[in-house]
Amino acid sequence: MSFLAGLNDAQRRAVDHHEGPLLVVAGAGSGKTRALTHRIAHLIGEHGADPAQILAVTFTNKAAREMKERLEVLLAQKLAQSQYGQPWSTLPPVDQRQLRSRIYREVSKELWIGTFHALFARMLRYDIDKFKDAEGLSWTKQFSIYDEADAQSLVKEIVTQELQLDPKRFEPKKTRWAISNAKNQGWLPDQLEANAEGQRGKLTANVYRRYRRALAANNALDFDDLLLLPVQLLQQNEQVRSYWHRRFAHVLVDEYQDTNRTQYDLIKLLVTDGKDPQTYNNWSGRSVFVVGDADQSIYSFRAADFTILMGFQEDFGDQAPDDATRTMVKLEENYRSTATILAAANALIANNSERIDKVLRPTRGDGELITLTRCDDEIAEAEAVVHRLRTMEAANPELSWGDMAVLYRTNAQSRSIEESLVRWGIPYIVVGGLRFYDRREIKDLLAYLRLLVNPADTVSLLRVINVPKRGIGKTTIQRLTDAANQLGIPLWDVVSDAEAVRSLGGRSARGLLQFCELLHDLRRQVQEVAPSELIQQVMEKSGYISELIAEGTDEAEERRRNLQELVNAALQYQEENEEGDLEGFLATAALSSDADSKDTAADRVTLMTLHSSKGLEFPVVCLVGLEQGLFPSYRSLDDPASLEEERRLCYVGITRAKERLFLSHASERRLWGGMREAAVPSVFLSELPEALVQGDLPQSGGAALRRERRLERLTRVDRDRPSSAPANAVRRRQAGPAPGRSWSVGDRVTHASFGVGEITHTFGSGEKVSIAVKFAGMGPKILDPRLAPIEPIAADG
């Protein structure tokens, strides 16, 4: 069996590339995961690569698991032929399991496959003690990983308690974001301070400095540290860098367009051992293989920089033209969507200038035309969407509710759609709700577990010291904390000192002593029992479960079920990691992301933002809210680069659809603050070929009535004007300037309600033109000149 069998020409060239750099430009639905897994199998099976020398970076933990599973099956299939002389599919289940187990022991277990954060957290478990900090801070290999809630809590304490700043004027959340942004640029507090503007910037740098010290005192790292510290460690320690460079001869990176500068630095340091990529030429037995698509780069708000992918050929490649290069392959055959959907996506994204030229080629038939629906408002839009879904489900027995998705730009748009689904009794799920590991009871149990591994973790200690209630009051906790701070030691050192507790604990002393005895008892079990059993012991011995049972409410029962699911998560971790210990499980829990919990179901319509839809596909997709200012967003209107990212987001949404794509927009929408405003169709709609899009049937009677009332209001405005106004004033205001003249940026106009304003943007052309107008005392208004009561003001007026 050849690992090149069944691949198309472009996939085969990518998989068969053995040594040196290669950029794989992989369009949506073009089989990039297939290329990645076949490449790893080809390196091991055909080139004799040691699995321990392969590092594969994925965008989510879920993608890492799927890649491992596919790889195990691929290798087991070849093993079946050589060992049993027959295809894998014909073997009895017991033999299949035996082969999979062998592949796991010999290959999967040795491979490093995971997200940037997971892989480099693992690296730090080996070498963090070798890191030399400029301030002399240090961490041990038992460090905790703080999630975003933990990090924000620590920053808030510094802002409000240590520095006693007004949290309304100096928001902890914004400060935390500024610190994260600095880390993503590779800045330490001194660099942030040097680049800061004004007193606020200096204060932020001070908070950052104190925050790092607090993390070190807790022997904890946040998500950004899991990338920043390895970069600094590899830069400063040649011996450590050389070891990992030799260890990972083959580096593969998926979703390369979503990397940030810190991640890029890590790849360069590992691949070239700190040397300049443009001059590095020691590729014997080595490779760097990156897969991505600039057209699907939609995470700039997370510091992702798609220009890193655009610059790969300059940095690592041969810099030859696309049709002559040997260091770039384009995957353009799409196996997901109909030809009509792909043609629309290609036409849309062609309007972007910052991209690597490629065209998705269909492997399926034309399919149905894209349906565009213009609705009266967001309520009518929701009803129209649900009507479409009901019609599709009734007319297509092979479709289930789980085959359908509604995508929108912002979470707030889900409300009206949810209400309509409820009215019609259609099951649905909203992706992007509270993450499993963010639930209160889960964070409580994880805090107990983190304390068992890392007693210096004061944040976790304070979370559970009185959970469930042990009669330990806030005054006592503050007294113990003050003592620890004055002595310069971790809070646990005070709490676990029986004499100190008796001296400072007062009436809380008994509860504190019982708490310490509990933790000492559990700590003795850490090396003896599996994580799942330890979780059970924590739940039972702490009294957490008995308190929930005693509470006897539906909410308490739901929380108890969530805790049982945490046990299940630990069991799954143990199945996937034969030698999995508590530290490993805690790292897995801490590094799980929203992207790992995109819970879609066979019997429920999926509602999600466009950002959340990345990596998914559905037979039926409804993309709603295609209006200027909503999608694309207001923030992108003044920034061409932001507008291109919004267009990429629309491209991602369109290419989620396999069979049918429904687009919709509203004529007016209730926006923030409760006011209704006229809405203008998105510029993206005018960029779709008309031949691929069909309009909708006439709107309902209620919608028509509301439309007549709007027209009546416009007519009334005209009727109330002086009689000297021309008889066709309403028609002229709806038609725009006189023939031969067009709307232009800088033109001044007058609006019946908003007064005088100036045009700041124009969208579309001809009869499809829309304009953005800045009126005094209010934000920009995006108007359809054919409907809005506006008139141009002569230049000399």
Secondary structure in CASP SS format (residue, H / E / C, confidence):
PFRMAT SS
TARGET T0000
AUTHOR 0000-0000-0000
METHOD secondary structure of the structure
MODEL  1
M C 1.00
S C 1.00
F C 1.00
L C 1.00
A C 1.00
G C 1.00
L C 1.00
N C 1.00
D H 1.00
A H 1.00
Q H 1.00
R H 1.00
R H 1.00
A H 1.00
V H 1.00
D H 1.00
H C 1.00
H C 1.00
E C 1.00
G E 1.00
P E 1.00
L E 1.00
L E 1.00
V E 1.00
V E 1.00
A E 1.00
G C 1.00
A C 1.00
G C 1.00
S C 1.00
G C 1.00
K H 1.00
T H 1.00
R H 1.00
A H 1.00
L H 1.00
T H 1.00
H H 1.00
R H 1.00
I H 1.00
A H 1.00
H H 1.00
L H 1.00
I H 1.00
G H 1.00
E C 1.00
H C 1.00
G C 1.00
A C 1.00
D C 1.00
P H 1.00
A H 1.00
Q H 1.00
I E 1.00
L E 1.00
A E 1.00
V E 1.00
T C 1.00
F C 1.00
T C 1.00
N H 1.00
K H 1.00
A H 1.00
A H 1.00
R H 1.00
E H 1.00
M H 1.00
K H 1.00
E H 1.00
R H 1.00
L H 1.00
E H 1.00
V H 1.00
L H 1.00
L H 1.00
A H 1.00
Q H 1.00
K H 1.00
L H 1.00
A H 1.00
Q H 1.00
S H 1.00
Q H 1.00
Y H 1.00
G C 1.00
Q C 1.00
P C 1.00
W H 1.00
S H 1.00
T H 1.00
L C 1.00
P C 1.00
P H 1.00
V H 1.00
D H 1.00
Q H 1.00
R H 1.00
Q H 1.00
L H 1.00
R H 1.00
S H 1.00
R H 1.00
I H 1.00
Y H 1.00
R H 1.00
E H 1.00
V H 1.00
S H 1.00
K C 1.00
E C 1.00
L C 1.00
W E 1.00
I E 1.00
G E 1.00
T C 1.00
F H 1.00
H H 1.00
A H 1.00
L H 1.00
F H 1.00
A H 1.00
R H 1.00
M H 1.00
L H 1.00
R H 1.00
Y H 1.00
D H 1.00
I H 1.00
D H 1.00
K H 1.00
F C 1.00
K C 1.00
D C 1.00
A C 1.00
E C 1.00
G C 1.00
L C 1.00
S C 1.00
W C 1.00
T C 1.00
K C 1.00
Q C 1.00
F C 1.00
S E 1.00
I E 1.00
Y E 1.00
D C 1.00
E H 1.00
A H 1.00
D H 1.00
A H 1.00
Q H 1.00
S H 1.00
L H 1.00
V H 1.00
K H 1.00
E H 1.00
I H 1.00
V H 1.00
T H 1.00
Q H 1.00
E H 1.00
L C 1.00
Q C 1.00
L C 1.00
D C 1.00
P C 1.00
K C 1.00
R C 1.00
F C 1.00
E C 1.00
P H 1.00
K H 1.00
K H 1.00
T H 1.00
R H 1.00
W H 1.00
A H 1.00
I H 1.00
S H 1.00
N H 1.00
A H 1.00
K H 1.00
N H 1.00
Q C 1.00
G C 1.00
W C 1.00
L C 1.00
P H 1.00
D H 1.00
Q H 1.00
L H 1.00
E H 1.00
A H 1.00
N C 1.00
A C 1.00
E C 1.00
G H 1.00
Q H 1.00
R H 1.00
G H 1.00
K H 1.00
L H 1.00
T H 1.00
A H 1.00
N H 1.00
V H 1.00
Y H 1.00
R H 1.00
R H 1.00
Y H 1.00
R H 1.00
R H 1.00
A H 1.00
L H 1.00
A H 1.00
A H 1.00
N C 1.00
N C 1.00
A E 1.00
L E 1.00
D E 1.00
F C 1.00
D C 1.00
D H 1.00
L H 1.00
L H 1.00
L H 1.00
L H 1.00
P H 1.00
V H 1.00
Q H 1.00
L H 1.00
L H 1.00
Q H 1.00
Q H 1.00
N C 1.00
E H 1.00
Q H 1.00
V H 1.00
R H 1.00
S H 1.00
Y H 1.00
W H 1.00
H H 1.00
R H 1.00
R H 1.00
F C 1.00
A C 1.00
H E 1.00
V E 1.00
L E 1.00
V E 1.00
D C 1.00
E C 1.00
Y H 1.00
Q H 1.00
D H 1.00
T C 1.00
N C 1.00
R H 1.00
T H 1.00
Q H 1.00
Y H 1.00
D H 1.00
L H 1.00
I H 1.00
K H 1.00
L H 1.00
L H 1.00
V H 1.00
T H 1.00
D C 1.00
G C 1.00
K C 1.00
D C 1.00
P C 1.00
Q C 1.00
T C 1.00
Y C 1.00
N C 1.00
N C 1.00
W C 1.00
S C 1.00
G C 1.00
R C 1.00
S E 1.00
V E 1.00
F E 1.00
V E 1.00
V E 1.00
G E 1.00
D C 1.00
A H 1.00
D H 1.00
Q H 1.00
S C 1.00
I C 1.00
Y C 1.00
S H 1.00
F H 1.00
R H 1.00
A C 1.00
A C 1.00
D C 1.00
F C 1.00
T H 1.00
I H 1.00
L H 1.00
M H 1.00
G C 1.00
F H 1.00
Q H 1.00
E H 1.00
D H 1.00
F C 1.00
G C 1.00
D C 1.00
Q C 1.00
A C 1.00
P C 1.00
D C 1.00
D C 1.00
A C 1.00
T C 1.00
R C 1.00
T C 1.00
M E 1.00
V E 1.00
K E 1.00
L E 1.00
E C 1.00
E E 1.00
N E 1.00
Y C 1.00
R C 1.00
S C 1.00
T C 1.00
A H 1.00
T H 1.00
I H 1.00
L H 1.00
A H 1.00
A H 1.00
A H 1.00
N H 1.00
A H 1.00
L H 1.00
I H 1.00
A C 1.00
N C 1.00
N C 1.00
S C 1.00
E C 1.00
R C 1.00
I C 1.00
D C 1.00
K C 1.00
V C 1.00
L C 1.00
R E 1.00
P E 1.00
T C 1.00
R C 1.00
G C 1.00
D C 1.00
G C 1.00
E C 1.00
L C 1.00
I E 1.00
T E 1.00
L E 1.00
T E 1.00
R E 1.00
C E 1.00
D C 1.00
D C 1.00
E H 1.00
I H 1.00
A H 1.00
E H 1.00
A H 1.00
E H 1.00
A H 1.00
V H 1.00
V H 1.00
H H 1.00
R H 1.00
L H 1.00
R H 1.00
T H 1.00
M H 1.00
E H 1.00
A H 1.00
A H 1.00
N C 1.00
P C 1.00
E C 1.00
L C 1.00
S C 1.00
W H 1.00
G H 1.00
D H 1.00
M E 1.00
A E 1.00
V E 1.00
L E 1.00
Y E 1.00
R C 1.00
T C 1.00
N H 1.00
A H 1.00
Q H 1.00
S H 1.00
R H 1.00
S H 1.00
I H 1.00
E H 1.00
E H 1.00
S H 1.00
L H 1.00
V H 1.00
R H 1.00
W C 1.00
G C 1.00
I C 1.00
P C 1.00
Y E 1.00
I E 1.00
V E 1.00
V C 1.00
G C 1.00
G C 1.00
L C 1.00
R C 1.00
F H 1.00
Y H 1.00
D H 1.00
R C 1.00
R H 1.00
E H 1.00
I H 1.00
K H 1.00
D H 1.00
L H 1.00
L H 1.00
A H 1.00
Y H 1.00
L H 1.00
R H 1.00
L H 1.00
L H 1.00
V H 1.00
N C 1.00
P C 1.00
A C 1.00
D C 1.00
T H 1.00
V H 1.00
S H 1.00
L H 1.00
L H 1.00
R H 1.00
V H 1.00
I C 1.00
N C 1.00
V C 1.00
P C 1.00
K C 1.00
R C 1.00
G C 1.00
I C 1.00
G C 1.00
K H 1.00
T H 1.00
T H 1.00
I H 1.00
Q H 1.00
R H 1.00
L H 1.00
T H 1.00
D H 1.00
A H 1.00
A H 1.00
N H 1.00
Q H 1.00
L H 1.00
G C 1.00
I C 1.00
P C 1.00
L H 1.00
W H 1.00
D H 1.00
V H 1.00
V H 1.00
S C 1.00
D C 1.00
A H 1.00
E H 1.00
A H 1.00
V H 1.00
R H 1.00
S H 1.00
L H 1.00
G C 1.00
G H 1.00
R H 1.00
S H 1.00
A H 1.00
R H 1.00
G H 1.00
L H 1.00
L H 1.00
Q H 1.00
F H 1.00
C H 1.00
E H 1.00
L H 1.00
L H 1.00
H H 1.00
D H 1.00
L H 1.00
R H 1.00
R C 1.00
Q C 1.00
V C 1.00
Q C 1.00
E C 1.00
V C 1.00
A C 1.00
P H 1.00
S H 1.00
E H 1.00
L H 1.00
I H 1.00
Q H 1.00
Q H 1.00
V H 1.00
M H 1.00
E H 1.00
K H 1.00
S C 1.00
G C 1.00
Y H 1.00
I H 1.00
S H 1.00
E H 1.00
L H 1.00
I H 1.00
A H 1.00
E H 1.00
G C 1.00
T C 1.00
D H 1.00
E H 1.00
A H 1.00
E H 1.00
E H 1.00
R H 1.00
R H 1.00
R H 1.00
N H 1.00
L H 1.00
Q H 1.00
E H 1.00
L H 1.00
V H 1.00
N H 1.00
A H 1.00
A H 1.00
L H 1.00
Q H 1.00
Y H 1.00
Q H 1.00
E H 1.00
E H 1.00
N C 1.00
E C 1.00
E C 1.00
G C 1.00
D C 1.00
L H 1.00
E H 1.00
G H 1.00
F H 1.00
L H 1.00
A H 1.00
T H 1.00
A H 1.00
A H 1.00
L C 1.00
S C 1.00
S C 1.00
D H 1.00
A H 1.00
D H 1.00
S H 1.00
K C 1.00
D C 1.00
T C 1.00
A C 1.00
A C 1.00
D C 1.00
R C 1.00
V E 1.00
T E 1.00
L E 1.00
M E 1.00
T E 1.00
L C 1.00
H C 1.00
S C 1.00
S C 1.00
K C 1.00
G C 1.00
L C 1.00
E C 1.00
F E 1.00
P E 1.00
V E 1.00
V E 1.00
C E 1.00
L E 1.00
V C 1.00
G C 1.00
L C 1.00
E E 1.00
Q C 1.00
G E 1.00
L C 1.00
F C 1.00
P C 1.00
S E 1.00
Y H 1.00
R H 1.00
S H 1.00
L C 1.00
D C 1.00
D C 1.00
P H 1.00
A H 1.00
S H 1.00
L H 1.00
E H 1.00
E H 1.00
E H 1.00
R H 1.00
R H 1.00
L H 1.00
C H 1.00
Y H 1.00
V H 1.00
G H 1.00
I H 1.00
T C 1.00
R C 1.00
A E 1.00
K E 1.00
E E 1.00
R E 1.00
L E 1.00
F E 1.00
L E 1.00
S E 1.00
H E 1.00
A E 1.00
S C 1.00
E E 1.00
R E 1.00
R E 1.00
L C 1.00
W C 1.00
G C 1.00
G C 1.00
M C 1.00
R E 1.00
E E 1.00
A E 1.00
A C 1.00
V C 1.00
P E 1.00
S C 1.00
V H 1.00
F H 1.00
L H 1.00
S H 1.00
E C 1.00
L C 1.00
P C 1.00
E H 1.00
A H 1.00
L H 1.00
V E 1.00
Q E 1.00
G C 1.00
D C 1.00
L C 1.00
P C 1.00
Q C 1.00
S C 1.00
G H 1.00
G H 1.00
A H 1.00
A H 1.00
L H 1.00
R H 1.00
R H 1.00
E H 1.00
R H 1.00
R H 1.00
L H 1.00
E H 1.00
R H 1.00
L H 1.00
T H 1.00
R H 1.00
V H 1.00
D H 1.00
R H 1.00
D C 1.00
R C 1.00
P C 1.00
S C 1.00
S C 1.00
A C 1.00
P C 1.00
A C 1.00
N C 1.00
A H 1.00
V H 1.00
R H 1.00
R H 1.00
R H 1.00
Q H 1.00
A H 1.00
G C 1.00
P C 1.00
A C 1.00
P C 1.00
G C 1.00
R C 1.00
S C 1.00
W C 1.00
S C 1.00
V C 1.00
G C 1.00
D C 1.00
R E 1.00
V E 1.00
T E 1.00
H E 1.00
A C 1.00
S C 1.00
F C 1.00
G E 1.00
V E 1.00
G E 1.00
E E 1.00
I E 1.00
T E 1.00
H E 1.00
T E 1.00
F E 1.00
G C 1.00
S C 1.00
G H 1.00
E H 1.00
K H 1.00
V C 1.00
S E 1.00
I E 1.00
A E 1.00
V E 1.00
K E 1.00
F E 1.00
A C 1.00
G C 1.00
M C 1.00
G C 1.00
P E 1.00
K E 1.00
I E 1.00
L E 1.00
D C 1.00
P C 1.00
R C 1.00
L C 1.00
A C 1.00
P C 1.00
I E 1.00
E E 1.00
P E 1.00
I C 1.00
A C 1.00
A C 1.00
D C 1.00
G C 1.00
END
